[in-house]
Structures are given as C-alpha cells and as structure tokens.
Amino acid sequence: MQKKITFLFLTFFLMGIATYAQSTTYKFADRDTCKLYMDVYKPTGESNHCCVLYVFGGGFISGERNNKYNVSYAQALADRGYTVSCIDYRLGLKGANMKGLNVVTSLHHAIQIAVEDLFSATEYLIAHAGELGFDADKIVLCGSSAGAITVLQGDYELCNRTELAKNLPATFHYAGVMSFSGAIFSCNGAVKYKEAPAPTFLMHGIEDRLVTYKSIRFFKKGFFGAKPLIKRFEKFGYPYFARRYVGLGHEVATLMKHNIDICDWFIEHYVLKKEKQQIDETIEDETVQPMFWGKATPGDLYH
C-alpha cells in the first residue's frame, strides 16, 4: 500500500513538473564586452508557430532575462502554444553620466545598443526558426519598461530601414509588438514611419513619469510615449490596441502575466488572423494596487 501511494505521489509530482515549459539557452552574439544569450521556451502543447521575443526591463541599468517574473510569463505563454525567447542585451546606462545634457546622449546610446542586440537576437531566430519550431514571419516583440522602449524602438528603426536594421532581411517585418510602459526616442521630431509599423499593443499608466506616457522634447530630439503614439497610429490607420490605465504610473510595466489573456487575444486577432482593428481603452483596474515605485521619476534611478 505504501509503495502504491509513493508511486502515485511521484506520478502526480512529475505530471505537475511537466506542465511547466523548460528553457534551452543559446548564445546569439559576441560583443567586445560580453556574450549575449537567449532562453528559448518551447510550447507545452500544440504550437501556433508564433514566437514571442521578450525583452526585460530595468532602466537600462539592471535586470536579467531569467528572473522569476520573466520565467513565469514565458512559461505562461508557452502553455498557450507560443515559442518564447527571453534575451540578454547590454545595459547602456549602467555607470553612465546622467547629468545635464549627458542625459539625452546617454539615453540615446543605451537605446541604440539595446536595439542592436535585439536585432542580433532576431537574426538568430530567423536563421533557426525551423529547428525551433515556429514561422520566421511570426515573430512578435514584447517588452517591459526599458524592454518596452527597446521593442518599440526596434520596430521604429526597422520600418525606417535605418543603419541599425541593415543586417535584417529587406522584406522582414515583425508580426506584432506588445509594449508594457514603453516609448520611442526620435532624433527627427515627431515619430514617423516610412513603412507601416507592426500591429501594436500599447499598455501605459497615464500617471507614468519614469517612462513618459506623453512626450518630452529636446529641440528636434524627443521621447514619445503611448499618448502621442496612439495619435499617430490613429491618424494613419495603423492597427493598434491601446490600454490607458487610470490612476497608475509605472506599475503597468509589471502587468505582463496579469494581462496574459489579453496578450493571447491580441496575438490571435492581430497577428494570426491579421485583423486590422484600432481599439483604444481607458480602464480602471481595481485588481492592481498603486505602488510607491509607480510614481518614480528618472531622478530616482539615475542620481
């Protein structure tokens, strides 16, 4: 009897383990200062042949691809049929001079090298899509905070075919973008796309002062959050889904798994079914409590 109970316990334990996607680590780039890796999670059930490329947050000064929150989100996506790639990137503001006019120069540099690393990861995924089990034309970018800036900026640089995007195939486009509290840095005034951007899911707290929900201008240079980006998408008929969170600031950057159902819905309708919708929601989510760090400003990180 005791052996039977032990066997049943072990069986259920192993079944429990099997429900969580495990990752395999690959090196995708060598830089002068470091090597860059990605953790790839395979679908635990039937695959939808779509890959979510996830970029972590941390103000370009900290963060890890494999912290428990990122792993939990990646596993939740894998459970829904996605291949997920969580990537490294260089942290360009770690130890940077963030005083006076250096703020603009340092921020721009940090975003540029993060996007360079994002594009290297994309090249790797395109080259290995077959063996990893997804379609190369179904890569969806997703990021939180600094990661959200990186993925929005990446699609912006690609659609404008800038020098950063030169190594990506000429016909390649991302299939979608999901941004949790992101913005775009422009050196040429308001954000403009030469080619239509990928369908984009923009989630942002209206009170966010760390990654602006509005815009900040420095002559021709500017930092543009969800509010002006939604306006641009609306004007030119680009497909988007916006969620503006009333009463919240940068807390929204952490709501990836909280929004797993709506992320899944966005990819199903905007990427897999290729619906060209424009949805703009302003919501009050009573299940999300304001946190002290939700009111943080850049001065709280870089001092």
Buried (B, 14 or more C-beta within 10 A) or exposed (E): EEEEEEEEEEEEEEEEEEEBBEBEEBEBBEBEEEEBBBBBBBBBEEBBBBBBBBBBBBBBBEBEBBEEBBBBBBBBBBBBBBBBBBBBBBBBBEEBEBEEEEBBBBBBBBBBBBBBBBBBBBBBBBEBBEEBBBBBBBBBBBBBBBBBBBBBBBBBBBBBEEEBBEEBEEEBBBBBBBBBBBBBBBEEEBBEBEEEBBBBBBBBBBBBBBBBBBBBEBEEBBBBBBBBBBBBBEEEEBBBBBBBBEBBBBBBBBBBBBBBEBBBEBBBBBBBEEEEEBEEEEEEBEEBEEEEBBBBEBEEBBE
